[in-house]
């Protein structure tokens, strides 16, 4: 039986970079699960790569077909955005190891669906000041920066990744991303325990 290695952390901790580097350095070991969202696509994002970008009608179809693994909804300054994982042709956890990126909430949803023994959490952490500066720098590059949403997300992370919620999810091991190479090395060493 395969494992689902689930990378998560507050916004701008470097999850995407860690995810991409692990896929590059562990070429062939992992399959990926691309999640779905109803939020607008950011500049440079590609459908089917960062997310499958769909509308609310398609989300309702997945619900009616009972294909949702987990669903999260966020009230943003631009309206409600949904993020979710669909049981589709991407996923065969009986045969393959997967590397996914998501939130604590998506981790909990996938753990309920697939079972605790199938999920391996990888929590990325970083100083809040560094995170905020990274988020601001990234948002400035957007054609239409959404600073209000950046602030909402930053503040929501405090509740979403509270110590109580991390304890309830039984997440103890954490990886500090203030030195990318060291962080990657520690994660790869940790992942070897699950081979």
Backbone as ProteinMPNN parsed JSONL, in Angstrom:
{"seq_chain_A": "XXXXXXXXXXXXXXXXXXXXXXXXXXXXXXXXXXXXXXXXXXXXXXXXXXXXXXXXXXXXXXXXXXXXXXXXXXXXXXXXXXXXXXXXXXXXXXXXXXXXXXXXXXXXXXXXXXXXXXXXXXXXXXXXXXXXXXXXXXXXXXXXXXXXXXXXXXXXXXXXXXXXXXXXXXXXXXXXXXXXXXXXXXXXXXXXXXX", "coords_chain_A": {"N_chain_A": [[0.837, -1.19, 0.0], [0.514, 2.208, -0.825], [1.763, 5.473, 0.251], [0.558, 8.711, 1.158], [2.17, 11.58, 1.045], [1.828, 14.5, 2.613], [2.251, 17.781, 2.163], [2.161, 20.71, 4.041], [1.356, 23.94, 5.471], [1.456, 27.279, 6.793], [0.531, 30.162, 4.775], [2.938, 31.22, 2.369], [5.183, 29.911, 3.395], [6.865, 28.564, 1.834], [5.991, 26.23, 0.724], [5.262, 25.461, -1.926], [7.725, 25.635, -3.275], [9.26, 23.743, -1.847], [7.75, 21.456, -2.429], [8.02, 21.295, -5.286], [10.811, 20.996, -5.507], [11.204, 18.579, -4.136], [9.809, 16.806, -5.81], [11.418, 17.021, -8.052], [13.921, 16.106, -7.117], [13.337, 13.593, -6.228], [12.644, 12.15, -8.436], [10.394, 10.148, -10.178], [9.651, 8.655, -7.956], [7.279, 9.537, -6.772], [3.809, 10.013, -7.413], [1.525, 12.622, -8.3], [-1.161, 14.553, -6.892], [-3.398, 16.628, -8.157], [-5.199, 19.235, -6.892], [-8.5, 20.719, -6.838], [-10.071, 23.893, -7.558], [-12.286, 26.706, -7.134], [-11.469, 29.248, -7.217], [-10.241, 32.303, -8.77], [-7.778, 32.068, -11.357], [-4.35, 32.732, -10.785], [-1.881, 34.992, -12.13], [0.248, 33.364, -14.363], [-0.384, 30.795, -13.468], [-1.306, 27.445, -14.361], [-3.887, 25.525, -15.733], [-4.588, 22.388, -14.366], [-2.051, 22.027, -13.451], [-1.05, 23.677, -11.147], [-3.581, 23.749, -9.95], [-6.801, 22.283, -10.761], [-8.882, 24.368, -12.337], [-12.115, 25.152, -11.82], [-15.689, 25.776, -12.165], [-18.444, 26.63, -9.931], [-20.614, 25.041, -10.661], [-19.445, 22.697, -11.664], [-18.251, 21.753, -9.344], [-20.565, 21.114, -7.856], [-21.513, 19.035, -9.422], [-19.518, 17.074, -8.971], [-20.039, 16.654, -6.256], [-22.656, 15.598, -6.365], [-22.089, 13.249, -7.701], [-20.787, 11.913, -5.735], [-17.983, 12.048, -5.433], [-16.214, 13.581, -4.029], [-13.401, 13.896, -2.004], [-12.443, 15.562, -0.043], [-13.422, 18.839, 1.054], [-13.025, 22.306, 1.179], [-14.05, 25.552, 2.134], [-13.675, 29.004, 1.694], [-14.261, 32.227, 2.868], [-13.587, 34.909, 1.167], [-12.276, 38.199, 0.348], [-13.083, 38.51, -2.215], [-15.279, 36.929, -2.465], [-16.762, 33.613, -1.98], [-14.48, 30.99, -2.065], [-13.751, 27.762, -3.157], [-11.896, 24.879, -2.358], [-10.792, 21.654, -3.202], [-10.52, 18.042, -3.188], [-10.758, 15.484, -5.534], [-11.981, 12.232, -6.143], [-10.542, 10.816, -8.63], [-9.092, 9.789, -11.803], [-6.445, 10.212, -11.168], [-5.728, 9.072, -8.741], [-4.608, 6.268, -7.024], [-4.108, 4.873, -4.377], [-3.461, 2.367, -3.456], [-1.432, 1.371, -4.975], [0.593, 3.298, -5.43], [2.962, 5.8, -4.231], [2.315, 9.102, -3.16], [2.786, 12.643, -3.553], [1.554, 15.47, -2.192], [0.203, 18.788, -1.885], [-1.174, 20.978, 0.452], [-3.574, 22.09, 2.902], [-3.952, 22.089, 6.513], [-6.554, 21.413, 6.988], [-7.24, 20.1, 4.569], [-5.524, 17.944, 4.779], [-6.603, 16.643, 7.067], [-9.124, 15.947, 6.019], [-8.406, 14.193, 3.935], [-7.174, 12.231, 5.435], [-9.306, 11.232, 6.914], [-10.77, 10.106, 4.809], [-8.992, 8.266, 3.445], [-7.771, 6.951, 5.532], [-5.868, 6.933, 8.531], [-3.386, 5.608, 8.485], [-2.518, 5.866, 5.896], [-1.674, 8.453, 5.366], [1.02, 10.775, 5.543], [2.11, 13.414, 7.336], [3.702, 16.498, 6.465], [4.798, 19.183, 7.818], [5.499, 22.486, 7.16], [7.288, 25.204, 8.431], [7.871, 28.718, 9.201], [9.27, 31.862, 10.142], [6.962, 34.412, 11.039], [7.291, 37.117, 10.181], [9.019, 36.896, 7.99], [7.427, 35.303, 6.346], [5.277, 37.075, 5.833], [6.577, 39.13, 4.413], [7.445, 37.693, 2.152], [4.942, 37.008, 1.067], [3.917, 39.524, 0.456], [5.819, 40.423, -1.413], [5.37, 38.542, -3.477], [2.712, 39.103, -4.134], [2.869, 41.673, -5.16], [3.816, 41.226, -7.693], [1.683, 40.434, -9.166], [-0.731, 41.1, -11.736], [-3.064, 42.346, -10.929], [-2.893, 43.105, -7.892], [-3.989, 41.627, -4.833], [-4.239, 42.745, -2.044], [-5.849, 42.888, 0.223], [-6.879, 40.3, 0.396], [-4.527, 38.901, 0.8], [-3.861, 39.775, 3.402], [-6.106, 38.796, 4.816], [-5.761, 36.041, 4.481], [-3.294, 35.656, 5.756], [-3.904, 36.276, 8.44], [-5.923, 34.381, 8.908], [-4.485, 32.038, 8.857], [-3.388, 31.805, 11.408], [-5.446, 30.84, 13.031], [-6.14, 28.552, 11.564], [-3.873, 26.929, 11.699], [-3.495, 26.457, 14.401], [-2.024, 25.544, 17.564], [-3.639, 23.781, 18.978], [-5.206, 22.603, 16.942], [-3.202, 21.37, 15.453], [-2.282, 19.488, 17.294], [-4.63, 17.942, 17.583], [-4.692, 16.807, 15.071], [-2.616, 15.173, 15.291], [0.013, 15.925, 14.643], [3.308, 16.123, 14.985], [6.024, 16.263, 14.145], [7.95, 18.779, 12.602], [9.111, 21.017, 10.038], [11.456, 23.417, 9.574], [11.735, 26.116, 7.384], [13.864, 27.998, 6.946], [16.25, 27.695, 5.805], [16.549, 26.462, 2.825], [17.892, 24.207, 1.612], [18.743, 22.696, 3.853], [16.256, 22.187, 5.009], [15.014, 20.65, 2.973], [16.721, 18.437, 2.963], [16.268, 17.376, 5.541], [13.564, 16.69, 5.31], [13.63, 14.769, 3.243], [15.145, 12.772, 4.473], [13.397, 12.089, 6.543], [11.274, 11.087, 5.012], [12.362, 8.756, 4.043], [11.979, 6.897, 6.018], [9.566, 5.825, 5.488], [9.698, 4.187, 3.318]], "CA_chain_A": [[0.0, 0.0, 0.0], [1.286, 3.444, -0.93], [1.59, 6.542, 1.224], [0.316, 10.061, 0.659], [2.972, 12.548, 1.787], [1.017, 15.713, 2.519], [2.972, 18.991, 2.547], [1.243, 21.771, 4.454], [1.928, 25.016, 6.268], [0.832, 28.587, 6.601], [0.845, 30.758, 3.479], [4.269, 31.778, 2.134], [6.259, 29.206, 4.095], [7.708, 27.942, 0.816], [5.456, 24.892, 0.429], [5.344, 25.179, -3.364], [9.133, 25.41, -3.619], [9.63, 22.454, -1.267], [7.036, 20.449, -3.22], [8.647, 21.179, -6.606], [12.172, 20.465, -5.343], [11.107, 17.164, -3.792], [9.444, 16.078, -7.024], [12.6, 17.038, -8.923], [15.004, 15.296, -6.542], [12.842, 12.227, -6.019], [12.005, 11.862, -9.726], [9.909, 8.791, -10.375], [9.162, 8.016, -6.727], [5.936, 9.98, -6.404], [2.778, 10.564, -8.285], [0.964, 13.829, -7.693], [-2.614, 14.734, -6.902], [-3.716, 18.035, -8.375], [-6.487, 19.563, -6.284], [-9.418, 21.561, -7.615], [-10.501, 25.122, -6.906], [-13.173, 27.618, -7.862], [-10.919, 30.605, -7.167], [-9.658, 32.745, -10.039], [-6.395, 31.691, -11.629], [-3.362, 33.799, -10.657], [-0.978, 35.141, -13.272], [1.262, 32.325, -14.468], [-0.88, 29.466, -13.106], [-1.797, 26.663, -15.491], [-4.925, 24.553, -15.375], [-4.097, 21.021, -14.298], [-0.705, 21.997, -12.883], [-1.197, 24.106, -9.749], [-4.93, 23.295, -9.612], [-7.805, 22.253, -11.814], [-9.739, 25.514, -12.093], [-13.472, 24.817, -12.244], [-16.71, 26.663, -11.611], [-19.263, 26.021, -8.871], [-21.463, 23.991, -11.24], [-18.661, 21.459, -11.721], [-18.145, 21.303, -7.954], [-21.851, 20.483, -7.497], [-21.562, 17.745, -10.134], [-18.679, 16.143, -8.203], [-20.775, 16.328, -5.025], [-23.768, 14.709, -6.726], [-21.5, 11.956, -8.079], [-20.131, 11.402, -4.519], [-16.566, 11.878, -5.766], [-15.387, 14.48, -3.234], [-12.625, 13.32, -0.913], [-12.493, 16.609, 0.972], [-13.846, 20.139, 0.529], [-12.831, 23.453, 2.062], [-14.603, 26.78, 1.576], [-13.116, 30.182, 2.353], [-14.936, 33.499, 2.592], [-12.526, 35.861, 0.854], [-12.785, 39.523, -0.001], [-13.662, 38.393, -3.556], [-16.381, 35.966, -2.425], [-16.424, 32.29, -1.459], [-13.636, 30.155, -2.915], [-13.744, 26.37, -2.719], [-10.743, 24.044, -2.694], [-11.235, 20.296, -2.92], [-9.858, 16.898, -3.815], [-11.75, 14.632, -6.192], [-11.568, 10.852, -6.446], [-10.522, 10.731, -10.087], [-8.109, 8.84, -12.341], [-5.115, 10.503, -10.631], [-5.478, 8.488, -7.424], [-4.642, 4.833, -6.776], [-3.204, 4.758, -3.226], [-3.062, 0.98, -3.2], [-0.265, 1.021, -5.787], [1.612, 4.328, -5.594], [3.206, 6.856, -3.259], [1.916, 10.404, -3.687], [3.213, 13.868, -2.904], [0.507, 16.483, -2.377], [0.373, 20.031, -1.145], [-2.487, 21.444, 0.877], [-3.735, 22.737, 4.207], [-4.232, 21.162, 7.602], [-7.927, 20.953, 6.768], [-7.242, 19.094, 3.501], [-4.864, 16.765, 5.362], [-7.582, 15.951, 7.913], [-10.134, 15.358, 5.148], [-7.825, 13.038, 3.243], [-6.917, 11.209, 6.454], [-10.611, 10.589, 7.185], [-11.183, 9.354, 3.627], [-8.083, 7.162, 3.129], [-7.314, 6.295, 6.75], [-4.698, 7.532, 9.175], [-2.157, 4.903, 8.121], [-2.141, 6.2, 4.515], [-1.188, 9.825, 5.263], [2.219, 11.189, 6.268], [2.127, 14.875, 7.316], [4.965, 17.234, 6.383], [4.439, 20.555, 8.185], [6.562, 23.466, 6.903], [7.122, 26.407, 9.249], [8.766, 29.832, 8.934], [8.991, 33.07, 10.914], [5.833, 35.173, 10.495], [7.75, 38.313, 9.475], [9.55, 36.45, 6.693], [6.263, 34.881, 5.562], [4.526, 38.252, 5.401], [7.351, 39.811, 3.37], [7.366, 36.855, 0.945], [3.595, 37.126, 0.505], [3.813, 40.864, -0.12], [6.647, 40.446, -2.637], [4.691, 37.756, -4.513], [1.479, 39.785, -4.539], [3.253, 42.842, -5.962], [4.081, 40.781, -9.063], [0.418, 40.145, -9.842], [-1.278, 42.184, -12.556], [-4.033, 43.018, -10.055], [-2.609, 42.631, -6.53], [-5.133, 41.501, -3.914], [-3.62, 42.902, -0.735], [-6.817, 42.556, 1.275], [-6.927, 38.837, 0.495], [-3.26, 38.517, 1.422], [-4.0, 40.017, 4.846], [-7.098, 37.863, 5.351], [-5.136, 34.714, 4.504], [-2.245, 35.665, 6.771], [-4.555, 36.212, 9.751], [-6.661, 33.113, 9.014], [-3.521, 30.974, 9.126], [-3.178, 31.663, 12.853], [-6.492, 29.937, 13.532], [-6.121, 27.295, 10.817], [-2.728, 26.124, 12.132], [-3.305, 26.633, 15.85], [-1.406, 24.4, 18.245], [-4.707, 22.828, 19.309], [-5.561, 21.861, 15.729], [-2.07, 20.511, 15.099], [-2.315, 18.37, 18.24], [-5.773, 17.094, 17.229], [-4.321, 16.09, 13.845], [-1.479, 14.331, 15.681], [1.2, 16.353, 13.905], [4.371, 16.485, 15.911], [7.236, 16.604, 13.394], [7.85, 20.028, 11.846], [10.302, 21.32, 9.259], [11.659, 24.864, 9.475], [12.216, 26.435, 6.043], [14.682, 29.207, 6.882], [17.377, 27.289, 4.955], [15.858, 25.516, 1.943], [18.625, 22.958, 1.43], [18.663, 21.935, 5.1], [14.859, 21.755, 5.137], [14.804, 19.552, 2.025], [17.492, 17.29, 3.431], [15.557, 16.804, 6.686], [12.321, 16.075, 4.826], [13.974, 13.55, 2.498], [15.556, 11.787, 5.477], [12.153, 11.689, 7.202], [10.488, 10.296, 4.066], [12.998, 7.449, 3.89], [11.421, 5.991, 7.035], [8.297, 5.286, 4.988], [9.919, 3.391, 2.108]], "C_chain_A": [[0.876, 1.245, 0.0], [0.981, 4.41, 0.2], [1.308, 7.843, 0.495], [1.083, 11.003, 1.568], [2.346, 13.921, 1.552], [1.787, 16.91, 3.068], [1.966, 20.074, 2.883], [1.995, 22.811, 5.263], [1.172, 26.295, 5.993], [1.248, 29.15, 5.241], [2.264, 31.344, 3.492], [5.37, 31.164, 3.0], [7.212, 28.537, 3.112], [7.248, 26.542, 0.44], [5.603, 24.533, -1.046], [6.778, 24.875, -3.788], [9.591, 24.057, -3.103], [9.02, 21.325, -2.093], [7.735, 20.215, -4.56], [10.051, 20.579, -6.518], [12.145, 18.987, -4.992], [10.736, 16.326, -5.005], [10.644, 15.963, -7.962], [13.669, 16.067, -8.41], [14.612, 13.844, -6.3], [12.123, 11.755, -7.288], [11.635, 10.382, -9.838], [9.351, 8.125, -9.131], [7.685, 8.319, -6.476], [5.057, 10.285, -7.603], [2.24, 11.797, -7.565], [-0.558, 13.794, -7.761], [-2.85, 16.231, -7.039], [-5.111, 18.276, -7.809], [-7.262, 20.515, -7.183], [-9.735, 22.831, -6.828], [-11.468, 25.898, -7.798], [-12.617, 29.038, -7.854], [-10.351, 30.997, -8.527], [-8.197, 32.323, -10.154], [-5.485, 32.912, -11.471], [-2.522, 33.853, -11.932], [0.056, 34.027, -13.239], [0.798, 30.931, -14.092], [-1.464, 28.781, -14.332], [-2.805, 25.637, -15.01], [-4.341, 23.143, -15.429], [-2.689, 20.905, -13.752], [-0.78, 22.398, -11.414], [-2.528, 23.605, -9.183], [-5.667, 22.978, -10.899], [-8.759, 23.382, -11.453], [-11.114, 25.211, -12.687], [-14.456, 25.821, -11.661], [-17.545, 25.903, -10.575], [-20.188, 24.93, -9.407], [-20.728, 22.652, -11.29], [-18.458, 20.892, -10.32], [-19.414, 20.57, -7.54], [-22.009, 19.133, -8.195], [-20.724, 16.696, -9.4], [-19.378, 15.709, -6.915], [-21.887, 15.336, -5.317], [-23.278, 13.316, -7.092], [-20.795, 11.267, -6.908], [-18.646, 11.1, -4.762], [-15.653, 12.805, -4.96], [-14.698, 13.72, -2.106], [-12.633, 14.284, 0.26], [-12.814, 17.922, 0.277], [-13.637, 21.193, 1.6], [-13.39, 24.689, 1.375], [-14.103, 27.966, 2.39], [-13.877, 31.425, 1.901], [-13.852, 34.552, 2.417], [-13.133, 37.22, 0.552], [-13.362, 39.538, -1.413], [-14.839, 37.424, -3.609], [-15.907, 34.626, -1.882], [-15.622, 31.523, -2.496], [-13.62, 28.761, -2.314], [-12.469, 25.694, -3.22], [-11.13, 22.622, -2.335], [-10.413, 19.266, -3.674], [-10.936, 15.967, -4.322], [-11.163, 13.233, -6.379], [-11.684, 10.697, -7.957], [-9.403, 9.789, -10.519], [-6.685, 9.097, -11.852], [-4.734, 9.593, -9.463], [-5.67, 6.973, -7.389], [-3.689, 4.548, -5.608], [-2.817, 3.326, -2.858], [-1.738, 0.649, -3.888], [0.878, 2.02, -5.734], [1.775, 5.186, -4.35], [2.876, 8.177, -3.938], [2.553, 11.52, -2.889], [2.161, 14.906, -3.232], [0.84, 17.7, -1.538], [-1.007, 20.541, -0.786], [-2.453, 22.126, 2.231], [-3.925, 21.662, 5.277], [-5.638, 20.577, 7.428], [-7.992, 19.895, 5.661], [-6.57, 17.809, 3.977], [-5.868, 15.963, 6.196], [-8.664, 15.273, 7.081], [-9.628, 14.121, 4.423], [-7.557, 11.903, 4.23], [-8.212, 10.477, 6.825], [-11.003, 9.668, 6.032], [-10.331, 8.108, 3.409], [-7.632, 6.36, 4.343], [-5.997, 6.874, 7.23], [-3.389, 6.907, 8.706], [-1.667, 5.257, 6.715], [-1.473, 7.566, 4.377], [0.055, 10.055, 6.108], [2.28, 12.721, 6.198], [3.542, 15.442, 7.252], [4.618, 18.708, 6.585], [5.647, 21.472, 8.031], [6.265, 24.706, 7.738], [8.179, 27.445, 8.883], [8.33, 31.015, 9.788], [7.888, 33.9, 10.245], [6.262, 36.413, 9.719], [8.281, 37.976, 8.089], [8.396, 36.034, 5.788], [5.518, 36.082, 5.0], [5.264, 38.991, 4.289], [7.317, 39.024, 2.062], [6.009, 37.019, 0.256], [3.42, 38.48, -0.179], [4.609, 40.957, -1.422], [5.965, 39.696, -3.776], [3.457, 38.494, -5.036], [1.78, 40.999, -5.417], [3.469, 42.48, -7.426], [2.815, 40.501, -9.853], [-0.054, 41.361, -10.637], [-2.261, 43.028, -11.75], [-3.822, 42.504, -8.631], [-3.852, 42.659, -5.648], [-4.598, 41.554, -2.482], [-4.575, 42.574, 0.403], [-6.887, 41.047, 1.476], [-5.64, 38.303, 1.127], [-3.357, 38.661, 2.939], [-4.993, 39.05, 5.48], [-6.487, 36.473, 5.51], [-4.096, 34.614, 5.62], [-2.855, 35.523, 8.167], [-5.3, 34.891, 9.956], [-5.732, 31.951, 9.33], [-3.303, 30.744, 10.615], [-4.207, 30.713, 13.454], [-6.4, 28.566, 12.866], [-5.001, 26.359, 11.26], [-2.441, 26.332, 13.62], [-2.682, 25.374, 16.451], [-2.456, 23.343, 18.584], [-5.065, 21.978, 18.102], [-4.432, 20.929, 15.291], [-2.008, 19.289, 16.013], [-3.453, 17.403, 17.901], [-5.472, 16.256, 15.985], [-3.117, 15.175, 14.073], [-0.229, 14.632, 14.856], [2.232, 16.843, 14.909], [5.6, 16.983, 15.179], [6.991, 17.844, 12.547], [9.178, 20.291, 11.148], [10.395, 22.824, 9.057], [12.325, 25.186, 8.143], [12.959, 27.768, 5.997], [15.993, 28.953, 6.137], [16.833, 26.159, 4.08], [16.592, 24.188, 1.828], [18.584, 22.08, 2.682], [17.263, 21.37, 5.286], [14.588, 20.559, 4.222], [15.516, 18.29, 2.472], [16.783, 16.594, 4.595], [14.275, 16.104, 6.253], [12.628, 14.765, 4.1], [14.401, 12.428, 3.448], [14.33, 11.218, 6.196], [11.323, 10.76, 6.301], [11.071, 8.885, 3.877], [12.452, 6.429, 4.887], [10.185, 5.276, 6.539], [8.468, 4.436, 3.739], [9.562, 1.948, 2.346]], "O_chain_A": [[1.86, 1.325, 0.736], [0.068, 4.196, 0.998], [1.755, 8.052, -0.633], [0.705, 11.208, 2.722], [2.34, 14.431, 0.431], [1.958, 17.046, 4.279], [1.035, 20.332, 2.12], [3.129, 22.587, 5.687], [0.355, 26.375, 5.076], [2.204, 28.671, 4.631], [2.717, 31.89, 4.498], [6.369, 31.818, 3.3], [8.247, 28.004, 3.512], [8.025, 25.754, -0.1], [6.022, 23.424, -1.378], [7.013, 23.957, -4.573], [10.237, 23.301, -3.829], [9.699, 20.351, -2.417], [8.01, 19.073, -4.928], [10.434, 19.756, -7.349], [12.968, 18.217, -5.488], [11.292, 15.246, -5.205], [10.854, 14.925, -8.59], [14.245, 15.302, -9.184], [15.474, 12.973, -6.182], [11.117, 11.049, -7.214], [12.461, 9.496, -9.619], [8.642, 7.124, -9.237], [6.936, 7.454, -6.022], [5.515, 10.746, -8.649], [2.473, 11.986, -6.372], [-1.148, 13.094, -8.583], [-2.535, 17.004, -6.134], [-6.075, 17.614, -8.192], [-6.733, 21.042, -8.162], [-9.676, 22.847, -5.598], [-11.468, 25.769, -9.022], [-13.229, 29.941, -8.424], [-10.02, 30.134, -9.341], [-7.481, 32.236, -9.156], [-5.803, 33.995, -11.961], [-2.463, 32.895, -12.702], [0.67, 33.776, -12.202], [1.507, 29.962, -14.362], [-2.034, 29.421, -15.215], [-2.594, 24.967, -13.999], [-3.69, 22.757, -16.4], [-2.177, 19.796, -13.603], [-0.596, 21.56, -10.531], [-2.58, 23.097, -8.063], [-5.229, 23.347, -11.989], [-9.376, 23.361, -10.388], [-11.257, 25.037, -13.898], [-14.112, 26.612, -10.782], [-17.374, 24.701, -10.374], [-20.514, 23.991, -8.682], [-21.307, 21.606, -10.998], [-18.492, 19.676, -10.134], [-19.335, 19.503, -6.931], [-22.574, 18.199, -7.627], [-21.165, 15.56, -9.224], [-19.317, 14.541, -6.531], [-22.046, 14.346, -4.603], [-23.956, 12.322, -6.83], [-20.266, 10.166, -7.063], [-18.129, 10.058, -4.36], [-14.442, 12.817, -5.182], [-15.341, 12.991, -1.351], [-12.807, 13.882, 1.41], [-12.53, 18.109, -0.906], [-14.011, 21.015, 2.759], [-13.223, 24.857, 0.167], [-14.108, 27.935, 3.621], [-14.101, 31.639, 0.71], [-13.27, 35.028, 3.391], [-14.353, 37.371, 0.505], [-14.062, 40.483, -1.777], [-15.345, 37.129, -4.692], [-14.788, 34.512, -1.384], [-16.023, 31.416, -3.655], [-13.489, 28.601, -1.101], [-12.03, 25.912, -4.35], [-11.73, 22.39, -1.286], [-9.719, 19.568, -4.645], [-11.912, 15.693, -3.624], [-9.994, 13.079, -6.731], [-12.769, 10.477, -8.494], [-8.834, 9.074, -9.694], [-5.8, 8.278, -12.098], [-3.549, 9.365, -9.22], [-6.751, 6.464, -7.684], [-2.588, 4.04, -5.82], [-1.931, 3.116, -2.029], [-1.008, -0.24, -3.448], [2.027, 1.644, -5.966], [0.867, 5.294, -3.525], [3.121, 8.355, -5.131], [2.829, 11.37, -1.699], [1.901, 15.194, -4.4], [1.648, 17.643, -0.611], [-1.911, 20.54, -1.621], [-1.429, 22.669, 2.646], [-4.043, 20.476, 4.969], [-5.871, 19.398, 7.691], [-8.713, 18.906, 5.793], [-6.998, 16.712, 3.619], [-5.969, 14.745, 6.048], [-9.08, 14.157, 7.392], [-10.337, 13.121, 4.312], [-7.705, 10.732, 3.879], [-8.215, 9.262, 7.023], [-11.513, 8.57, 6.258], [-10.867, 7.018, 3.211], [-7.168, 5.228, 4.208], [-5.134, 7.253, 6.439], [-2.389, 7.608, 8.549], [-0.517, 4.975, 6.378], [-0.784, 7.82, 3.389], [0.139, 9.592, 7.245], [2.481, 13.275, 5.117], [4.459, 14.934, 7.898], [4.201, 19.393, 5.652], [6.678, 21.277, 8.674], [5.137, 25.199, 7.755], [9.232, 27.118, 8.335], [7.152, 31.148, 10.118], [7.887, 34.068, 9.025], [5.657, 36.732, 8.695], [8.018, 38.697, 7.126], [8.38, 36.37, 4.604], [5.168, 36.102, 3.82], [4.641, 39.432, 3.323], [7.176, 39.609, 0.988], [5.929, 37.151, -0.965], [2.843, 38.566, -1.262], [4.126, 41.506, -2.414], [5.978, 40.158, -4.917], [3.195, 38.504, -6.239], [1.009, 41.31, -6.325], [3.321, 43.33, -8.304], [2.863, 40.348, -11.074], [0.195, 42.504, -10.253], [-2.292, 44.254, -11.865], [-4.498, 41.567, -8.207], [-4.657, 43.588, -5.71], [-4.517, 40.533, -1.799], [-4.159, 42.043, 1.433], [-6.947, 40.573, 2.611], [-5.678, 37.352, 1.907], [-2.969, 37.753, 3.673], [-4.743, 38.539, 6.571], [-6.668, 35.814, 6.534], [-4.03, 33.614, 6.336], [-2.371, 34.736, 8.98], [-5.303, 34.346, 11.06], [-6.131, 30.992, 9.99], [-3.06, 29.615, 11.04], [-3.87, 29.878, 14.293], [-6.563, 27.539, 13.525], [-5.153, 25.139, 11.206], [-1.285, 26.376, 14.039], [-2.808, 24.28, 15.9], [-2.189, 22.145, 18.487], [-5.213, 20.762, 18.222], [-4.686, 19.823, 14.814], [-1.717, 18.183, 15.557], [-3.264, 16.187, 17.928], [-5.945, 15.126, 15.864], [-2.662, 14.49, 13.157], [0.489, 13.727, 14.43], [2.038, 17.852, 15.587], [6.165, 18.013, 15.547], [5.972, 17.957, 11.865], [10.233, 19.849, 11.604], [9.519, 23.432, 8.442], [13.356, 24.604, 7.804], [12.712, 28.583, 5.107], [16.752, 29.884, 5.87], [16.676, 25.031, 4.546], [15.965, 23.134, 1.937], [18.412, 20.865, 2.585], [17.1, 20.213, 5.672], [13.998, 19.569, 4.653], [14.966, 17.193, 2.368], [16.706, 15.366, 4.631], [13.94, 15.04, 6.775], [11.953, 13.761, 4.324], [14.051, 11.266, 3.238], [14.241, 10.012, 6.427], [10.748, 9.778, 6.769], [10.338, 7.941, 3.584], [12.466, 5.228, 4.618], [9.791, 4.248, 7.089], [7.475, 4.003, 3.154], [9.684, 1.124, 1.439]]}, "name": "protein", "num_of_chains": 1, "seq": "XXXXXXXXXXXXXXXXXXXXXXXXXXXXXXXXXXXXXXXXXXXXXXXXXXXXXXXXXXXXXXXXXXXXXXXXXXXXXXXXXXXXXXXXXXXXXXXXXXXXXXXXXXXXXXXXXXXXXXXXXXXXXXXXXXXXXXXXXXXXXXXXXXXXXXXXXXXXXXXXXXXXXXXXXXXXXXXXXXXXXXXXXXXXXXXXXXX"}
